[in-house]
Amino acid sequence: MSQRNTPSGTRGHFIFWAAIAGVISGAVFLATAELFALIFARAASPILAVGGFVIDIVPQPFKEFAIATFGEYDKIALLIGLGLAVVIASAIAGVLQLVRPPLGVIALVIAGALSTAAIVTRAGVTPLAFLPPVIGTVAGSVIIVVLARRLRAWRASSRAAGAAAVTETGAAGAAGAAPTDAAPAVKDVAPGASDKPAKSMDRRQFFILAGIAGASAVIVGVASRAATMVVSSVETIRDALKLPSPRTKVTVPQGAELDVPGLSKLFTPNKDFYRVDTALTVPTIDPETWRLVIDGMVDERVEMSFQDILDMGLDEYAITLTCVSNEVGGELVGNAMWLGVPLRDVLKKAGVKSGADMVLSRSIDGYTASTPLSALTDDNLDAILAVGMNGEPLPLEHGFPVRMVVPGLYGYVSATKWLTELKVTTFADDEAYWTPRGYSAEAPIKFSSRIDTPKLGSAVASGKIPIAGVAWAQSVGIEKVEVKIDEGDWMPATLSAPINEDTWVQWFVDWDATPGTHYVAVRATNKNGDLQIEERAPIAPNGSSGWQRSLVRVT
């Protein structure tokens, strides 16, 4: 029975509070780093830097799994995962500091060193970017040491109280059995009477310190992150920005949009437009301070401001974008009305030297894309620097203030967002972000078609229903779309009037659906007379292929 009052009976109790102390120390580390990042380097957030590092090093199959599973929420999933990892690691550090000091401090120092390395190796790092994680490590280490000491004092007083209680019980038993010289001493001293207040005092001090540290970490961390967002936010600037009217506007022909329920809109709303990039958080760039550098194999290094881009005169361009991660029948494709200037005119300002065959574009977050020079200088291709999207300035998540849009190429080699540099070079001398990760350096889009309605696996009522979707062959155009039900003949679909060869077209077929389960397949033919590739191919190294075949249940 007395075993329950011994120190071993309370070990799990103190381990639990040691883990809590570790989590609080980790929170102090992050909160302090966020505070000093606000002062010295707003991009020096440890959790964001480590997240960016993880994005860079994770193998290609895991990237594809994340995109396929979480879509545009893959960054949120990563942040949640990192948050859980921080909690677990901090809890372990707290336990180590209690049972094997100073292992907890060493664990925090290692975490601080790793986060510092992740920060100072990021693109665009400032000279003082190392300070926030270093100061955060010191603050977290101090807190974990102090809390562990208080916890050990509480544990020691608890042990003393337990031992005194055992002594008092034994002494009382001995006194009842037979008077001895020691019996009066037991009654006078009252063992344990002074240990209980000590135990209570140590416990109280631990909880007071833990509460103050934890509350301070939450307040400072949240306030610093909020202040960072307020200081760096350009949403208000973007909302107030009035772009010049375009010199030329795109003519949308009558019949360009079909009125079919469930069919994708002709122009994808900005809020629904897919987003796939390597930025853990959306970069915020003030257009007043933004600069684009054009260098490399050029006659003259050129630096352009946002106003310089606007002064060139803006034009409208209707262009469909496709992500290389788009699976057959996937949704990583969208059509928009862009406002911008031709990239060929921008490159002319610097003068391209002979021998160059590639432009390495760079984002403010360090991401790079390798675009064939010919795609940017061809007078018949509308490769542009875009500043507007669907009648408004670019949304922050889609590249504000300036991004690239190049028809006919997958986004990973052409659609650089938050653009800061164009380096004229060669494929032999430079490679972009995705090339060493298993993707092709050049990536013309494989034209494709998609069924929007009926949805895969959905149930529809029998009778006449539309089968409808979209098809795209950027820079070439769609000639026809065909649909097949089960093992029947291919039926020609009705196409919408195309805006141009760089945008998708809508299509539909009226189907007299009979009850049962049916397979619906679609294929397209481009204006060169090429039939869409039937064989399935994976995303890597240069985009998926295959005819979409959907299961439809008719009731």
C-alpha positions in Angstrom: 0.0 0.0 0.0 2.8 2.4 0.8 4.2 2.0 -2.7 1.6 4.5 -4.0 3.1 7.2 -1.9 6.7 6.7 -3.1 8.4 8.7 -5.8 8.0 5.9 -8.3 4.2 6.2 -8.0 4.3 9.8 -9.3 6.9 9.5 -12.0 4.4 9.6 -14.9 2.8 12.7 -13.3 6.1 14.6 -13.5 7.0 13.3 -16.9 3.7 14.8 -18.1 4.5 18.2 -16.7 8.0 18.0 -18.1 6.5 17.4 -21.6 4.2 20.5 -21.0 7.3 22.5 -19.9 9.0 21.5 -23.1 6.1 22.5 -25.3 6.0 25.9 -23.5 9.7 26.3 -24.1 9.3 25.5 -27.8 6.5 28.1 -28.0 8.7 30.7 -26.3 11.4 29.9 -28.9 9.1 30.4 -31.8 7.4 33.5 -30.3 10.7 35.2 -29.6 11.9 34.4 -33.1 8.8 35.8 -34.6 9.2 39.0 -32.5 12.8 39.6 -33.6 12.0 38.6 -37.1 9.6 41.5 -37.1 12.5 43.8 -36.1 15.4 42.4 -38.1 14.1 40.2 -41.0 10.4 39.5 -41.6 11.3 36.4 -43.7 13.3 34.8 -40.8 10.4 32.8 -39.3 11.9 29.4 -38.3 8.7 27.4 -38.9 8.3 29.0 -42.4 12.0 28.6 -43.3 12.0 24.9 -42.2 8.8 24.4 -44.2 10.4 25.9 -47.3 13.4 23.6 -46.8 11.1 20.6 -46.5 9.4 21.6 -49.8 12.7 21.8 -51.5 14.1 18.5 -50.4 11.1 16.2 -50.3 11.3 13.6 -53.1 9.2 14.0 -56.2 6.7 11.1 -55.5 5.8 12.8 -52.2 5.2 16.1 -53.9 2.9 14.5 -56.4 1.1 12.7 -53.5 0.6 16.0 -51.6 -0.7 17.8 -54.7 -3.0 15.0 -55.6 -4.3 14.6 -52.0 -4.5 18.1 -50.7 -4.5 20.2 -53.9 -4.0 23.9 -53.2 -4.2 23.1 -49.5 -0.9 21.2 -49.5 0.9 24.1 -47.8 -1.6 24.2 -45.0 -1.2 20.4 -44.5 2.5 20.9 -44.4 2.2 23.6 -41.8 -0.1 21.5 -39.7 2.4 18.6 -39.9 5.3 20.8 -38.9 3.3 22.2 -36.0 2.6 18.7 -34.7 6.3 17.8 -35.2 7.3 20.9 -33.2 4.9 20.0 -30.3 6.2 16.4 -30.2 9.9 17.4 -30.4 9.4 20.1 -27.7 7.7 17.7 -25.4 10.6 15.2 -25.8 13.1 18.0 -25.0 11.2 18.9 -21.8 11.3 15.3 -20.6 15.0 15.0 -21.5 15.7 18.2 -19.5 14.0 16.7 -16.5 15.6 13.3 -16.5 18.9 13.9 -18.2 19.9 17.6 -18.1 21.1 19.3 -20.2 19.9 17.1 -23.1 16.7 19.2 -23.4 18.7 22.3 -23.9 20.9 20.5 -26.4 17.8 19.4 -28.3 16.6 23.1 -28.5 20.0 24.3 -29.6 20.1 21.7 -32.4 16.6 22.8 -33.5 17.7 26.4 -33.4 20.8 25.6 -35.5 18.7 23.7 -38.1 16.2 26.5 -38.4 19.0 29.1 -38.6 20.6 27.1 -41.4 17.2 26.9 -43.2 16.8 30.6 -42.9 20.3 31.8 -44.0 20.2 29.5 -47.1 16.9 30.8 -48.4 16.9 33.1 -51.4 17.0 36.8 -50.7 18.2 36.4 -47.2 19.2 39.6 -45.3 22.4 40.0 -43.3 20.6 39.9 -39.9 18.3 37.0 -40.7 20.3 34.7 -38.4 19.4 36.7 -35.3 15.7 35.7 -34.8 16.3 32.0 -34.5 19.4 32.5 -32.4 17.7 34.8 -29.9 14.7 32.5 -29.9 16.9 29.5 -29.1 18.4 31.4 -26.1 14.9 32.4 -24.8 13.6 28.8 -25.2 16.7 27.4 -23.5 16.3 29.7 -20.5 12.7 28.8 -20.0 13.2 25.0 -20.3 16.1 25.3 -17.7 14.0 27.3 -15.3 10.9 25.2 -15.6 12.9 22.0 -15.3 14.5 23.3 -12.1 11.1 24.2 -10.6 9.8 20.8 -11.6 12.7 19.0 -10.0 12.2 21.1 -6.8 8.5 20.1 -6.8 9.5 16.5 -7.3 12.0 16.6 -4.5 9.6 18.2 -2.1 7.0 15.6 -3.1 9.5 12.8 -2.4 10.3 14.4 1.0 6.7 14.7 1.9 6.1 11.1 0.9 9.1 9.9 2.9 8.0 11.9 5.9 4.5 10.5 5.7 5.9 7.0 5.8 8.1 7.9 8.8 5.2 9.5 10.6 3.1 6.4 10.1 5.8 4.1 11.3 6.5 6.3 14.3 2.9 6.4 15.2 2.7 2.6 15.0 5.7 2.3 17.2 4.3 4.7 19.8 1.1 2.8 20.0 2.9 -0.5 20.6 5.1 0.6 23.4 6.4 3.9 24.9 10.0 4.7 24.0 12.3 7.7 24.3 11.7 8.4 20.6 7.9 8.6 20.9 7.7 12.0 22.5 10.0 13.3 19.7 7.6 12.1 17.1 4.8 13.9 18.7 6.7 17.1 19.2 8.3 17.4 15.7 5.2 16.2 13.8 7.1 14.9 10.8 5.8 16.1 7.4 4.2 19.2 8.8 6.9 21.5 7.2 7.2 19.4 4.0 3.7 19.9 2.7 4.0 23.7 2.5 7.3 23.3 0.7 5.7 20.9 -1.8 2.8 23.3 -2.3 5.2 26.2 -2.8 7.3 24.5 -5.4 4.3 23.3 -7.3 2.8 26.8 -7.2 6.0 28.3 -8.5 6.2 25.9 -11.4 2.6 26.6 -12.5 3.0 30.4 -12.1 6.2 30.3 -14.3 4.7 27.9 -16.8 1.5 30.0 -17.0 3.4 33.3 -17.5 5.7 31.8 -20.1 3.0 30.0 -22.0 0.6 33.0 -22.0 3.4 35.4 -23.0 4.5 33.0 -25.9 0.9 32.9 -27.2 0.4 36.7 -27.0 3.9 37.6 -28.4 3.8 35.0 -31.1 0.3 35.8 -32.4 0.9 39.5 -32.1 4.2 39.4 -33.9 2.9 37.2 -36.7 -0.2 39.5 -37.1 2.1 42.6 -37.0 4.3 41.0 -39.7 1.3 40.3 -41.9 0.1 43.9 -41.4 3.5 45.4 -42.0 4.2 43.3 -45.1 0.7 43.1 -46.4 0.1 44.7 -49.8 -3.6 43.7 -50.0 -4.7 47.2 -49.4 -2.3 48.5 -52.0 -3.5 46.0 -54.5 -7.1 46.8 -53.8 -6.5 50.5 -54.4 -4.4 49.9 -57.6 -6.0 51.0 -60.8 -4.4 49.4 -63.8 -4.4 51.4 -67.1 -7.0 50.4 -69.7 -5.7 48.0 -72.3 -4.7 49.3 -75.6 -6.3 46.2 -77.3 -9.0 44.0 -75.9 -9.8 40.4 -76.6 -13.0 39.8 -78.6 -15.1 37.0 -77.1 -17.2 35.6 -80.0 -20.8 34.8 -79.6 -21.3 31.2 -78.6 -17.9 31.0 -76.7 -19.7 29.9 -73.6 -22.2 27.1 -73.5 -25.1 27.2 -71.1 -24.8 23.7 -69.6 -25.2 23.1 -65.8 -22.1 21.7 -64.3 -19.8 22.8 -67.1 -16.7 24.9 -66.2 -17.0 28.6 -66.8 -15.4 30.0 -69.9 -13.2 32.1 -67.6 -12.2 30.6 -64.3 -12.9 32.9 -61.4 -9.8 34.0 -59.6 -10.9 32.4 -56.4 -11.3 29.1 -58.2 -8.2 29.2 -60.3 -5.8 26.4 -59.3 -2.6 27.3 -57.4 0.5 25.1 -57.3 3.8 26.5 -56.3 6.7 26.1 -53.8 5.9 29.1 -51.7 4.9 28.0 -48.1 3.3 31.5 -47.5 2.2 33.9 -50.2 5.0 36.5 -50.9 3.8 40.1 -50.4 5.6 42.6 -52.6 5.0 46.3 -52.7 4.8 47.3 -56.4 6.5 50.5 -55.5 9.7 48.7 -54.5 9.4 45.8 -57.0 12.2 45.5 -59.6 12.7 43.1 -62.5 16.3 42.5 -63.5 17.2 41.3 -67.0 20.7 40.0 -67.3 22.9 37.1 -68.4 23.6 36.8 -72.2 22.4 40.3 -73.0 23.9 43.4 -74.5 22.9 45.5 -71.5 21.7 44.7 -68.0 18.2 46.2 -67.6 16.3 46.9 -64.4 12.6 47.7 -64.7 10.1 49.0 -62.2 6.4 48.3 -62.0 5.7 51.6 -63.5 8.1 50.9 -66.4 5.9 47.8 -67.2 2.7 49.9 -67.1 4.3 52.6 -69.3 4.9 50.0 -72.1 1.2 49.9 -72.6 -1.0 46.9 -71.6 -3.0 44.6 -73.8 -5.5 41.8 -73.0 -4.7 38.2 -73.6 -7.0 35.1 -73.2 -4.8 32.2 -72.2 -5.4 28.8 -70.6 -2.8 27.6 -68.1 -2.1 23.9 -67.3 0.0 22.4 -64.5 2.2 19.5 -65.2 0.7 17.9 -62.0 -2.7 17.7 -63.7 -3.9 14.1 -63.8 -6.1 12.9 -66.7 -9.5 14.5 -65.9 -7.9 16.7 -63.2 -8.7 20.3 -62.2 -5.2 21.8 -62.3 -6.1 23.8 -65.5 -7.8 27.1 -65.8 -8.6 29.9 -68.3 -8.2 33.6 -67.6 -8.2 37.0 -69.2 -4.7 38.4 -68.6 -3.5 42.0 -68.8 0.2 42.5 -69.6 3.0 43.2 -72.0 4.8 40.9 -74.5 8.0 39.3 -73.1 9.7 39.7 -76.5 9.4 43.4 -76.1 10.9 43.3 -72.6 13.8 41.1 -73.7 14.5 43.5 -76.6 15.3 46.2 -74.1 18.3 44.2 -72.9 19.3 42.8 -76.3 19.7 39.0 -76.5 23.1 37.7 -77.5 23.5 34.9 -80.0 24.0 31.5 -78.6 21.3 31.8 -75.9 18.5 29.3 -75.9 16.9 29.6 -72.5 15.6 32.2 -70.1 15.9 31.3 -66.4 13.1 33.2 -64.6 13.4 33.6 -60.8 10.7 34.3 -58.2 11.3 36.3 -55.1 11.2 33.1 -53.0 14.1 31.6 -55.1 12.0 29.4 -57.4 13.3 29.2 -61.0 11.8 28.0 -64.3 13.6 27.3 -67.6 11.7 28.6 -70.6 12.9 28.1 -74.2 14.0 31.5 -75.5 12.1 30.8 -78.7 8.8 30.6 -76.8 9.4 34.1 -75.5 10.6 35.8 -78.7 8.3 34.2 -81.3 6.0 36.9 -82.8 3.3 34.3 -83.1 3.2 33.4 -79.4 1.7 35.7 -76.8 4.2 35.1 -74.0 3.6 37.9 -71.6 4.5 39.6 -68.3 1.0 39.7 -66.7 -0.1 42.3 -64.1 -3.8 41.7 -64.3 -6.1 38.7 -64.2 -9.8 38.7 -65.1 -10.3 42.4 -64.8 -8.3 43.1 -61.7 -4.7 43.3 -60.5 -3.1 39.9 -60.0 -4.3 38.3 -56.8 -1.4 37.9 -54.3 -1.5 34.1 -54.5 -1.3 34.3 -58.3 1.9 36.4 -58.5 1.2 40.0 -57.6 2.5 42.3 -58.8 4.1 40.6 -61.9 4.2 37.0 -63.2 4.9 35.2 -66.5 2.2 33.6 -68.7 3.4 31.5 -71.7 0.8 29.6 -73.8 1.7 26.1 -74.9 4.1 25.3 -72.0 3.4 23.7 -68.6 3.5 26.2 -65.8 6.6 24.7 -64.1 8.8 25.9 -67.1 7.0 29.1 -67.9 4.5 30.6 -65.4 6.9 32.0 -62.7 5.0 34.1 -60.1 6.3 37.0 -58.0 8.9 37.4 -60.8 12.1 39.3 -60.0 14.7 38.2 -62.6 15.0 37.1 -66.2 18.4 35.5 -66.9 19.2 34.9 -70.6 21.3 31.8 -70.7 21.5 28.2 -72.1 20.1 24.9 -71.1 23.7 23.6 -71.0 24.8 26.2 -68.4 21.7 26.5 -66.1 18.9 24.3 -64.8 15.7 25.3 -63.1 14.1 24.1 -59.8 12.3 21.1 -61.1 14.9 19.8 -63.6 17.1 18.0 -61.0 13.9 16.7 -59.4 13.1 14.4 -62.3 11.2 16.7 -64.7 12.0 17.6 -68.3 13.8 20.9 -68.9 11.4 21.7 -71.7 7.7 20.8 -71.4 5.3 21.5 -74.2 1.7 20.9 -73.0 0.1 17.6 -74.0 -3.3 18.6 -75.3 -6.2 17.0 -73.5 -10.0 16.9 -72.8 -12.0 16.6 -69.6 -15.5 15.5 -68.7 -17.1 18.0 -66.2 -20.6 16.6 -66.1 -21.9 14.1 -65.2 -19.4 13.8 -62.3 -17.4 10.7 -61.9 -19.4 8.1 -59.9 -22.4 10.4 -59.7 -26.0 9.2 -60.1 -28.2 10.8 -62.7 -31.8 10.3 -63.7 -32.5 8.5 -66.9 -33.6 10.4 -70.0 -31.9 13.0 -72.1 -28.9 14.6 -70.3 -25.9 16.5 -71.5 -22.4 15.2 -71.3 -20.1 18.2 -71.3 -16.6 19.4 -70.5 -13.6 21.3 -71.8 -10.7 20.6 -74.1 -7.4 22.5 -74.6 -4.5 22.5 -77.0 -2.7 25.7 -76.2 -1.0 27.5 -79.1 -2.6 25.0 -81.6 -6.3 24.8 -80.9 -9.0 22.1 -80.7 -10.5 20.8 -84.0 -13.0 18.3 -82.6 -14.0 16.4 -79.5 -15.6 12.9 -79.5 -17.5 11.0 -76.9 -18.2 7.3 -76.6 -20.7 5.5 -74.4 -19.7 2.1 -73.2 -18.6 0.2 -76.4 -20.6 2.3 -78.8 -19.3 4.4 -81.6 -17.5 7.7 -81.1 -20.0 10.6 -81.4 -18.9 14.1 -82.4 -19.5 16.8 -79.7 -20.7 20.3 -80.3 -17.9 22.8 -79.6 -18.2 26.3 -78.3 -16.8 29.1 -80.5 -13.1 29.4 -79.7 -11.7 32.7 -78.4 -8.3 31.8 -79.9 -5.9 28.9 -80.1 -4.5 29.6 -76.6 -7.7 29.0 -74.7 -9.8 25.9 -74.0 -13.1 25.3 -75.7 -16.3 23.9 -74.1 -18.1 20.9 -75.6 -21.3 18.9 -75.1 -23.2 15.9 -76.3 -26.9 15.1 -75.6 -27.2 11.6 -74.3 -30.4 9.6 -74.0 -29.3 7.8 -70.8 -30.8 4.5 -69.9 -30.8 2.9 -66.4 -27.7 1.1 -65.4 -24.0 1.7 -65.1 -22.2 3.2 -68.1 -18.7 4.2 -69.0 -18.3 7.6 -70.7 -15.0 8.3 -72.6 -13.8 11.5 -74.3 -11.0 12.3 -76.7 -9.9 15.4 -78.7 -8.2 16.2 -82.0 -6.1 19.3 -82.4 -6.0 21.6 -85.4 -2.8 19.9 -86.6 -4.9 16.7 -87.0 -3.2 15.0 -84.1 -5.4 12.7 -82.0 -5.1 13.0 -78.2 -2.8 10.3 -76.8 -4.7 7.3 -75.6 -2.0 5.6 -73.6 -1.8 6.6 -69.9 1.4 8.2 -68.8 2.3 9.5 -65.3 2.8 13.2 -64.4 6.6 12.9 -64.5 8.7 13.8 -66.4 6.6 15.9 -68.7 2.9 15.6 -68.0 0.2 13.0 -67.9 -1.6 11.6 -71.0 -4.6 9.4 -71.7 -8.3 9.4 -72.5 -10.6 10.1 -69.6 -13.1 7.3 -69.0 -15.7 8.0 -66.3 -18.2 5.7 -64.6 -21.8 7.1 -64.6 -24.7 5.5 -62.8 -28.2 6.1 -64.3 -31.3 5.6 -62.1 
